[in-house]
């Protein structure tokens, strides 16, 4: 097995398959025993987040006779010996559902409890914040329905922002756990003695079968979030599978607006209903979104059970969005791809290739160690089994597709990691790329692994994260065995060749370097698809390019020039001469997402080089630096042009301040005076239509625009005036001393990167970890979808006006997720 370029220790050992998940905002969560460890793959040895699983009180579902405790259906409940509940399943929501636009984390425990957590972005703590207790909501509904399957109307919803369980402490002694575990066993079943005849009025006496059935209804096993469903309002559905073979569905809507402070509008979860998917335990769930018809996306659900059955369901879009009642027809069964057999399903993985939006590749991992692969053509409703492949000797604990469905990675409890290539409806096993780019960071960690408990692929498909358990007999009992319970290993997979014939040839580092170059270019191209779905997450791409700079600077130069050639006009474009002479003429023809990609690469890779000669000499390095300035200027032109066009459009339409002048789609362009000054300062290099826009708006009576026109700004420290010198930061003129013309010290103040206004001190501003800019006003969403600099912004203004989705906190210059700046000792995502 190839050694990883970095290995990070975990304080708890995973106890379930699929124990790792990679979020859309570049955080990695690992289910490690009684904890969920959240870490930043860019800084795995520094700050971390934690979710500690507390011991929960059993639900009071009824009374049972003491003589029934030994019956077969109650025996597993009676002899449960969990001293401390562990994590069984984890799943990240799509980006943008927390109040700071980050991801929710859903956790299912061995006690069958499901809760949703968020990042403590405004609490400044390590422990994550509980948002919703799904199990409590489910119990409330079932109790109201008397644990019956009768179809009744339900408007059950839950809104909270709860904190940690005060009854649970991290430093509990072992004797305390043994005592509380004994008590919990007694409380897990409410026992009644028939001779006593004392029964509470509101508590019903149950038979052993009834009690076991109720317990199965509220005992959850696995969780999975749906993709972001963009219809009238953005939402995502959390599916929870349980021991009864039934799934429950919970709808989460996006916040109406995002904030860097604790939102007054707490998260809202709505119960949608049930689906009886199987007759036994549901062990794995996953979702897929088919974009075959842009006006009507198909939502697909895949479920696997412990009896080996795997089913494919199609959701009713309208009912998912609008239903508030229990409806058994929300999902229709399309196909049972595998029927009941002796091998339980341990993990599922699906992917919808971008070049084939109506095709689904489904991989099924089983307890026997086999991997089944199916190809589903949704346009013709055909399901074809590619084959069943034996790559492991024990249970398959992780599956992940990569490189647009051409590559599949699998791992097992027997500590084997396999790489597969899907070609011409056949799965070929190939070797995993070696550590071509070398060590990115190191730590003194043992490598005595004995199991794999899950794997996940980075957003750019260049890094694979694998969770390992340790063979304790091979560790030093004094030092290593105490601190090393498990580890997460990061591997470079960008050098993965996608041709099975290449694996027959002798191992060659040059071949892997060529594949890595090809895969990096492919990864960069993927960001041009659906720019509104997710921000730029380029950590693995930037890390690979920086590693290239250390090992092979010439190869780095070739990658960057090839990517620019593909962006600007194909291979026939002579980048080496044409770009250095007149690159500015290309910029207005490029999409905003492409300009943001270029901005991130130049800032994080090219401009960080210590030696000018590392990238083709001083002349080429200076050319990149100049182009970087031109790209940021082009993005600023588009932002100012869009804002001035919105103001001009509303003035022409006759709106006044009472009619919410300039408000479109929940977004208001403020900082008009600063934009006019900025255009006037740069009139020598300004676009002609931008000059005309500024002149038209400048002739308007400013009393009509009082809400967005702030001429004079004051320093928040000394009340001195703050002139506009730069759109990024400002210096106040200093406060005058008593009866003297001399002034006090000048204060440096951050300006909003969107409005150019000085950021108010009362509200924490948004921060970009890439360009280090600040923002108190968010940029309009339409700005990120511009295919070029438009001659007329009006069509895009109408698009923004009709949008019902909240304005996202994305950096207008880098395209990455903005966040509240955190101290170094606290966890925060690093998109680059």
N, C-alpha and C positions, 0 to 999 in steps of 0.2 A: 504494500500500500504506500502511496506517495505521502511524504511527510508534509504537514501543513506549514504555512509561512508564519502562523502565530497560533498559540495555544493558550487558553485562559482557563483557570481553575474554577470549579463550582463547589459550593459548600454542602450541597446535597446531591444524592444519587437519584437519577431519574427512575421512575417505577412504572412507566407506561410507554407504549409505542408513540411515534410521532411527537416526541417531547420537545420539539423546537419549532418556532415560527418566526418568520422574517416579515416585519411590517412594511407598509408602503412609505413610511417616513424614516426608514433605515434604523430601526431598533430590532434587536434580537431578543426574544423571550424564550427561556428554557424552563421546563417543568422539572425542577430538581427536588424531589422528595416533598417535604412540607412547605417548600418555597417555590415561587416563580421568580427567577433571576432575570432582570432586564438589563441589557448592556448595549453599549454603542460599539459596533464592529470596528470603527475607526480608533476607539480608545478603550479596548476591552480590559485594560489593567487599572483604569482610573475609577471614575464614578460609575455606580450601578444603582438600579432601582430594584425594589423588592416588593413582593406581595406575600405576606405570611398568611397561610391558611389557618384560620381559627377553628377550634372545636365548636361545633354547633349543637344546640339542643335539638333532640329528635322532635319531629312533628307529632302532635297528638292526633292520631288517625283513628283511634278506637280502643276498646278493651278486648282482651282475649283471655280465655280460661287457662288456668295454670296447667291443666292436664294436656292442653294442646301444644305446649312448648316443644315437645319432642316430636311433633309431626314433621314430615319431610319438608313441607313448604316453609316452615318457620325455623328450621334448624340452622340454615345459613345466617339468619339474622341473629339468633341467640348466641352463636359461637364466634361472632365477629370480634376480632382481637386487635383492631387498629388502635394502638396507643395514641397515635397522632394522625389525623387525616392527611393524606397526600394528594397531590395534583394528578388528575387522570387525563385531562384534555385541556388544550389552550387554543385560542383562535383570535387573530387580529381583525378588527373591523376595517373597512376601507378608510382612507384618509379623509379628514374633514368632518368627523362626527362628534368629536369632543369640542368644547367651547373655545379652545385655542386652535382648532382645525387639525389636531393630531388624531391618533387612532385610539379606539377603545380596545380593551383586552378582556375577553370573556374566558372564565376559568371554571372548570368542572372538577370537583374533588371526589375522592373515593367514598365520601359520605353521600354522594349523589346530589350535592349542592352546587348551584350555578350562580355566579355573581359576575358583574361587569365592573371594570376598573378604568381609571384614567390617570394620566400623568399629573403629578403634583406641581404644576407649572407656576402656581401662585402661592403654594403653601411652604415651599422651601424645605422639603423633607425627602427622605429616602423612600419611605413606605408610600405606595400608590394609594389613591383615594377610591373607595367603593362608591359606585354610582347607582347601581340597581341590583337588588337581590331577586333574581329570576325565580328561584325556588320558592321564595316567600310568596311571590305573586301567583305562582302555579298552585301552591297549597291553598291560598285564599280562594282561587277560582274553584278548585275541586271540592273544597269544604262547602262552598255555597251551593254547588251542584250535587252535594251529598255523594261525591265520588262516583257519579253515574255518567254514562255516555250520552245522556239525553242532549239533543241539540237545542240549546237555549241561547238567547241573545246575551252578549257580553260586551260591555264597554270598559272592561277592566284595563286600567292603566296605572302606571306607577311613576312617580316623580320624586326624586330624592337626590341628595348629594351627601350621602352618609360618610362617616369616618370609620375608623377601625373599631373592632370589638374590644371594649375595655376589659372584658373578662379574660382575655387571653394575654399572657405575658411571655416574652421571648425567653426569660431566664427561669422558667419553671424547672424544678428538680424532677428527677426520674421517679422518686417516690410519690410526688404529686400526680404525675401522669398515671402511675399504676393505680392510685386511689381513684382518680377521676374516671379512668377507664372502667373500673369495676362499677362505679355508679352509673356510667353511661350505659353499660350492658343492662342494668336493671331498668333504666328509664327508656331504653329503646323499645321495649314492649311493655305496655300497660297491662298488668296482670290483675285479674279479679278472681277471688275465691267464691265459688258458687255457694258454699255453706254460709258465708257471711251475708250475702244478699245485699250488700251495700254497693250501689252503683250511682254515679252522678247522673242527674236528670239529662244533661246535655251530651253525655257520652254514651255511645251505642256499643252494646256487646256484639263482638264479631266472631265468626268462625275462623278457623286457621286459614282457610282458603281466601276468605274475604280480606283478612288482614294482609296476607301476602300479596293479594292483587292490588290493594291500596298502596302498599309499600312500593310495589313496582311502578305505579303511576307517578310517584313523586321522586323516584330514584333515577337520576340522570347519569349518563355515561359519556357522552361526547357532545361537542358544540362546534358550530361552523357558521361564519358570517357569509351572507350573499355578497356579490359584487355591488357596487354603487348603482342603484337603479334610478336613472334620470328620466322621470316622466313629468308630471305636473309639479311635483316637489321631490327633491332628492331624498331617498331613504334607503335603508338596508335592512335585511331581515336576518335575525339570529335564529338558527334552527338548533333545537336541543333534542337529542335522541336519548331514550331511556330503556329501562329493563323490560317494560311492557311491550316493546316493539313499536311504540308510538312516538311520533315527533310532535313537539309543540313549536309554534312560530311566534316571534316577537319582533314587531316593527319599530325601528328607531329612525326618526327624522333628523335631518341636518338642523343645526341651530339657525335661527333667523339672522343672526349676526355673530361675528367672532370677536373675541376680546382677550386682552392680556390679563384681565382681572377675573376673579371668580364670578361666573355668570349668574345674574339674578334669575335667568331663565334656565332652570335645571333640565337635565336630560329627561326625555319623555319616552317611555316604552309602552307599546300597545300590544295586547294579546290578540293574535289573529285566529288561532284555532289549532286543531289537531289533525294529524294524518297517521292512520294505522298502516305503517309501511311494511312491517314484518310481524311475525308471530313470536319472535324471541328477541334477545338483546340486540340493540343497534350499536354497532362498534365503530362505524366510520360514516362521516357525512362530508360531502363537498358540493360546490355549486359551479355553474358555468353560465356565461351570458353569450348568446348567439346574436351576432349583428347582421344576419342575413337580410333583414329588412330594417332600414334606418328608422322607419316610422313605428315599428312594432318589434322590439327586441324580444327574443325568446329566453325565458329564464328556465334553466335546467337544474334539477336536483338529483344527486346520486347518493344512494344509501346502501350500506353493507351491514350484514348481521353476523352473529356468531355461528350460525348454521351454514355459512358459505354463500348465502343468497345476496346478489347485487341487483338493484333495480334502478331504472332511469325514469324520472318523473318530469313532466312539463307543467310549469305553473301557469295559472290564469293571471295575466298581468293586471287586469282591472281589479280583481278581487284582492290581490296582494296590496294594491295601492289604496283602495277605498273601503275594503271590508272591515267592519267592526263586529261581525257576527261569526259564530261558529259555522263553517261551511265545509263539508267533506269533499266538495268538488273543486276546491281551489287548485288541486294537483291531479293530473291524469297520468296513469301508468303507460309509458311508451314501450318499455321492454324490460324483461327480467333476463339480463345477459348471462348470469350464472345462477343455476338453481341450487337447491339444498344439497350440500355434500358434507364430508367429514372435516373439511378445513375451514376454520373461521376466518372471516375477513378482518385483517388488522389495520389496513390503511388504503385509502383511495387517493388518486391524483389525476386531475384532468387539465387539459389545455385546449384552447381554441386558437389555431394558428392564424396569424394576421393575414397571410396570403390565401387562406381558405376559411373564410369566416363562417361557413356553414358546416364545417367538419369539426368533430371532437375526437381527441385521442384520450382514451381512458386506460389507466393502469391500475391493476388490482393486486395488492400484496396480501398474502395469506399466511396463516399460522404454520403451514407446511414448508414454507420457504420458497414457494413458487411465485412467479409474477405473471399475471395474465394481462394481455393488451388487446383492446378492442378499438376499432375505428367506426365512428358513428357519422353517417352522412345524413344530416337533418333535412336537407332539401328533398331527398328521396326516401327518407325514413328507413334507411338500410343500416344494419348493424353487422359488422364483420369481425370475427375473432382473428386477430393476427397470430396468436399462439399462446402457449403456456410454457414458461421458461423456468428452469430450476437453476437459480444462481446462488442459493443459500441453503444451509442445512437446518436452520432454525427459523423462527418467526420473522417475517419481514417487518421491520420497525420504521422504515422511512422510504418514501417515494417522492421524486420531484422531477418534473419536466424542465428542460432548458433548451435554449436556441430554437425557439419557435416550434417546439414539438419534435425536433430532429434527434434530441438526445434525452435519455432517461437515466436517472441515478437511483440506486436502491441500496439499502443497508439492512443488516440483520443483527439479531441478538448474538450470533456467533462471531461478531466483530469483522464481518466481511463487507466490503463496499464495492459495488459493481457499477460499471458504466455501460450503457446500451445505446446503440444507434438504430433508429427506425428508418429503414430504407426499403422501398418497394414492397410494402406490407410484410416486412420481416424484421425481426429484432436481432441485431448482431451484438454480441458482447465484445467490447474493446477495452483497451487499457486506459487507466486514468492518467491524465497528464502529470508529468513530474513537476517539481517545484522550480519551473524555468526562471522565474523572476527573482528567486532567492527569498531570504527572510525579510519581512517588512518590519517586524518587531519581535523580540525574543523574551522569553521568561524561563526561569529554571524550573521546568515542569517534567515530571516523569512521563514516559510513553508506554507504560505497562497496561495497555488497554485490553479488556477482555470482552467488550460488547459495544454495539452501536445502538443507540436508542432513538435516533431520528436524524433527519437532515433537512436543509433548506437552502435554496439558491438565492443569491443576491438579486436586487432589482435589475442590474445590468447583465446578469448571467455570467459574470466573470469569476465569482467566488462561490465556493460551496462550504457551508458550515455543517459540521457533523458533531453530534453529542456522543461521548464515549463514557463507559463505565470502567473503573479500574479493577484489575486483579489484585485484591488486597494482599495476597500471599507474596506478591513480588515487590511490595512497597515496604519501605522502612517503617517498622511499627512505631518508632518513637517520633518521627517527624512527618513523613509523607502520608502515612495511613490516617493521621489525625486531620490533616488539612486538605487532602486530595480525595474527595469523594467521587468526583466526576470531572470531566473537562470538555470544553468545546473547542474544536479544531477547525481552523479556516484553511481551505485549500484553493490554490489557483486552478481554475478549470477553463480559463480563457484559451489555453492552448489545446483544447479538445478538438481533435480532427473528426469531421463528420462523414468520413468515407471509410467503410470497414476494410477496404483493400489496403489503406495506408497502414493499418495495424500489422499487416504481414511483413512489411518492410522493416529493416533494422531500425532500432531506436535512434532518432536524430533530434538533437536540440534545435537544429535549423528548421526542421519540419514543424516542431511545436511553435517556434517563433513566428513562422509564416501563418500558422493557424491562429495564433494569438492576435496577429495583426488583422487578419480577416474578421475575427470575432469582435474585436474592438470596433472596427468600422461598422459591422452589422449592429452592434449595440447602440452606437451613436445614431444610426438611422431610425431606430425604434422610437426615439423621442419625438419624431415628427408626426406620429399618429396620435390623434385625439389629444391635443395639448391641454384641453380643459379637464380631462379625466384625472390627471395627477401632475404634480410639479416635478421638476428635474431632481432625480436622485442619482448622482453620478459619483458616489464615493468609490465604488470598485473601478470605474473607468479612470478616474483621476489617480487612484493608487497604482493602477497598472502602468499608466503613462509615466508617473514619477519613478516607478521601478525600472522602466525602460531607460529613463534618463541616466540611471546609475549603471546599468549593465550594457546598454547599447544605444547611445545617443543618436547615432545615424538612423537606426530603425524608428526611433521616436519622430525624427524629422520626416521620414517617409510616410508614417501614419498620418501625421497632421496635414502634410501637403496633399496626400490622396483624398483625405476627407474634404479639404477645401476645394479640390478639383471637382469632386462629386457634387458639392453644393453649388459651385459657381458656374458649372457648365460642362462637366464631364472631363474625361481624360485629355481631350484636345485642348483644354485650357492650360496655357503655359503659366503656371503659378509663380515660378521662380522669377520671372521678369514682369508679367502682367500685374500680379498682385502688388508688388513693391512700387510700381509706377502710378497706378490709377485704381486702387482698390475701392476708393470712395464711390465710384460710379456703380459698383455692384450692390452696395448696401441697401438702397431703396427698393431693390427687387427681391430682397431676401425676406423670408418669414420672420416674425418676431421670435418664435421658438428657436430658429437657427441662430439668430443673433445672440440670444441668451446662452445657447450652447457654446458659441464661440467665446463669449465673454467669460464664462466659467473656466474654459480650458486655458485661455491666455492668462487669466488671473491666478489660477491654482497650479498651473504647470509651467508655462513659458516664463512668466514674470517672477517665478520663485527660484529660477536657476541662479546660482551664485556666479557662474562664469558665463560671460557673453558667448564664449566660443563653444559652449556645449550644444548649441543649436545652429550649426552652419555658419558660425562666424558672427562678428559684431553687426555687419550690415543686415543680415537676415533677422537677428534678434531685435534690432532697432525697428525694422519693418513691422514685426509683430507688436511691438509696443505702440507704434503709431496707429496700427489698425485697431488695437484694443481701445484707444481713445476715440477713434472714429465710430466704432460700434456703439460705445456708450452714448456718444453724441446723437447717433441715429435713433437709439431707443428713447432718449430724452425728447427728441423732436416729435416722435410719435405720441408720447404721453402728453406733451404740451399741446400738440395739434388736436388730439382727441378732446382734451378739456376745453380748449377755446371753441372748437366746433360745437360742442354741446351747448355752451353759453350762447353762441351766435344763433344756433337753431331754435332755442327757446325764445330768444329775443324776437326773431322774425315771426314766430308763431303767435306772438302777442301775449305770452305768459307774464305775469307779474309775481311779486314776492309772495302774495297770498296764495298763488296757485303753485307754490313750491317750485319756483323758477329753477331750472337746471337739474332738477332731480329726475334721474332716469334709472329705473330698475333698482331702486334703493341706494344709488350712488350719486353723490353731489360733488362737482368739481370746485374745490375751494382754493384759495391762494391766487386769485386772479391778478392782483397788483404785482405779486412777485413774478408771475409768468410774463406779464407785460414788460417788466424791467429786464428780465432775462433775455427776452427776444430783442429788446432795444440794445442791450450790451453786446449781443452777438449778431447784429444785423448784417455785418460784412459777410458772414458765412451761412446766413439763414436761408432756408428754402423760400421760394417766392410765394407759394400759397400760404405758408405759415406767417409770413409778413402781412399778407392781406387779411388773414384771420385776426391777427393782433390789432391791426388798424381798425377793422370793423367793430370789434369789441371795444376798442379804446374810445370810439366816438359815442358809445352808449352812456347815457346819464347814470353815474355811479350810484345815485340814490335808489335805483331799481335793483342794484346788486349788492345791497348792504350786507346781506347774509354771507356772501362769498368774497367780498372785497375788503381786505384788511391792509390799509396803506402803511400805518405806523405800527411797528412791533416794539415791545418793551422787554428788557432783560428780566428774567424771573428772580435774579439775585439782587440787583441794585436799581431796577426800574429805569435804567438808561435806555436810549433808543438803540435799535439793532438794525443797521443798514444791510442791504443785500449785497454781499460780495461773492458768495459761492452758493450753488444750490445744495451743497452737502453739509456745510456748517456755517456758523456765523460768530462774529465777535461784537460784543456790545461796545459802545463808545466810552463807557466808564462813567460813573456818577460824579458830578461836580462836587468839589469840596466847599466848605462854608466860605462865602465871600471871596472866592478865588476862581480863576479861570482854569486852574489845573484840574485834572480828572483823576479819579481813582483807577484801580486796576480793571483791565478789560476781561470779561468772562467769555469763554468759548462755549457755544451752545449748538446742539445738534439740530439740523433742519430736516424736515420730513422729505424723503426722497421723492414723494409723489406730488405734494402741494408746494414745496419749498418754504413753507411756514416753519417757524421755530416750534419744535416739539413742546407741548405744554408740560409743565413739571408735575401736574396733578395725576396724569395717567401714564403708566409705564408704556413706552413706545415699543413697536415691533422692531426686531433686529434681524439683519441678514448676516449669517455666519460666513458668507463668502466675500461680499464686497464691503462688509462692516458698516453699511448704511443703516439709517433709522427711518421709521415711518410711523406717523400718527394717523395718517389717512391711507386707506387701501386703494390700490390701482383697480380700474374697472376690468372685469373679466374679459371683455371683448379685446382689450389690448393684447392679450396673449395669443389670440387667434388670427391676428392680421397676417395675411399672406404676403403683403408688401406694404410699402408706404402708399396709402391710397390718395388718389387725386381728390376724392370726395369722401369725407367721413360719414356722411348721412346714412348710408345703408348699415354701417356698423353701429351708429347711434340707435337706429331702430331695433337692431338686434339686442343691444344692451337694454333698451327700454322694455322689450317684451320678455326679458329674462326673469324667471321667478326664483332663481337660485341665489343664495347669498354671495356677496363679494368675498373672494378668498384672499387670505393673507399671503400672497406670493410676491416675491421681489420683482419689480418691473424690469430690473437690469440683469438679474441672474436666473429668474424663473423658479427659484427654490422656495421652500416653505419658510416664511418668517416666523419668528418665535420670540418669546420673552427671554431676555438674556438671563442665564442662570450662573450662579457661582461655579467655580472650577470643580468643587467637591460634590456637585450634584449632577445627575444625569441629564443630558440634553442630546437630541439627535444631531447628527452631522451629515447633511445631504451630500456634501462634497468633502 
